[in-house]
Amino acid sequence: MKRIGDVLSSIFDEQTIKKAQGYSKLFDSWVDITEKNGIAAAADHSRIKELERGILFVEADHPGWKQILQTKQSQLLNDFRRRFPGMDISGIALMLSRGHQTEEKPKEEPGTETNETPPARASENSAAPGYDTIKDESFKETLKRLEQKIADREVVK
């Protein structure tokens, strides 16, 4: 009985096997390269989807993570080029995963009522979560005003 490795070796030549190993290393390097560029957390929210015609397609699960990756796009590209020179990577294309949907609140039909309580206003909730960790008072007040404006718009809708 032949071993699987022997069967695969007889089907694929050595060059094809090395190329497949290179692709595997490319996909596995995502965590290391994002970490090297100071955005390690982005690896949990993105992945290399494919390499096609020299373009490395990277998929993110949220627009915010896509934007963070865009800020490091040229450094990421340089690292991939250095690490995988034989793959001729010429660019990185960032995209949102297909499963990403923006959350929309269902619209109420006229004449229907809900028992929902409107969100607490920033002024009514001075101990909002997270504010106590902000040391810069000016920044903290700016965030509270922004929260207030958003809450006012939601109540009007």
N, C-alpha and C positions, 0 to 999 in steps of 0.2 A: 504494500500500500504506500502511495506517495504522500509526502507532506504537502500541506497547502502552499507553503513557500516555494516548493519545487514546481508545483502546478502553475502558480502565478508567474514564476520565472520563465517557464516554458511558453506562456502566453504573451507576456510583455517583455520587451527588451530592457536592458539595463538603463538606457537613457530615459525611457518612459517612466520607469520606477523612480529614478532620481527626480524627474520633473514632478511627479505626484508627491514625493516627499517634500519638495520645495514648496509646493502649494500648501501642503499641510502645515509646514513651518510658518508660512505667511499668515495663515488664518489663526494659528496659535499665538502669534506674536502680538496680537492686538492689545492684550492686557499689559504686557511689558512696555510697549511703545507709548500707550496712553499714560502709564505711570511715569515713564521717563520724561514726558512733557508736562508733568504736573497736573494731569487731569485723570487720575486713576479712577475716580468715581464714574467717569463717562463710560468706562468699559462695561459697567453693569447695565448701562442703558443704550448700548450701541454694539454693533458687530460688523465685521467685514462680510458683505453679502457675496461679492464676486469680484474677480479680476477679468476684465474684458477689454481687449485691444489696448492694453496699457493703462486703463483707467481702473482704479481701485474704488469699488462702490461700497460705501459705508452707510449703514442704516441705523437711524436713531429712533428711540421710542417716544420722543417728545420734542417739540420745537425748541425748547430751552436747551436740551442736550445737543441738538443740531447746531445751535448758535454757539455754544461753548466749543464744539469741535471746529467750527469755522474760524474761531480766533486762533487756533493752533494748526490750521490746515497746512500751511507751508512747512512748519517744523515737522509735522507728521509725515508729509511727503518726503522731505529730506531724509528722515530716519528710515523710511521704507526703501528709498533708493540706495542708501548706504548698506542696509542690511541684506537687500535682495537685488544686487546689481544685474544679475542675469535675467530678471523678469521685465526689464525695461518699463518700469512704472512711470508714466508721464503725468499723472494727475489723480486727484481724489475727488470723487463726486459724492456729496452728502445728500441723503434723502430720508424722509420719514418712513417708518414702517407702514405697510398697508393697513395694519390693524389699528393704526392711530386714528382715533375719532375725537373731535372736540366734544365735550359734554354740553349738551343743550338741555335746558329745562323744558319739559313738555308745556306747550301753550295751553292755557285754560280756555275752555269754551265759554262764550258769554252766558251768564246766568248760573254758572257753577261757582261753588265756594269751596275754599280749602280751609282746613283748620291749622295751617301753618302759621307760625309766629314770624313776623319779619325779623331779619337779622338785627342783632343788637348794634346800636350806633356806637361809633368809636368813643364819643363823649360819655355815653352811658356805661361804657365798659373800660374804665381807665386802666384796669389791670389786664389788658388783653395779653394773651400768651405771646411771649417772645420780646415784648417791649422792655422787660426788666433786664434783659441781657445786653441792650444797646446802651453804650456809655455816652455817646454824643447826643446831648439833649436836643440840639437843633435838628439833627437827622431824625431823632425819635419823633419830634413834633411834626416834621414834614411827612413822615410815614402815617402818623395818626390823621393828619389832614387829608391825605390821599385816601386812606381807608374810609373816612367820613364821606368824601365825594362819591366814592364807589357805592357805599351803602345808600346814599341819597338817590343815586340813579336807579338802584335796584328797587327801592320803595316806589318810585314814580312809575316804573314799568308795571 
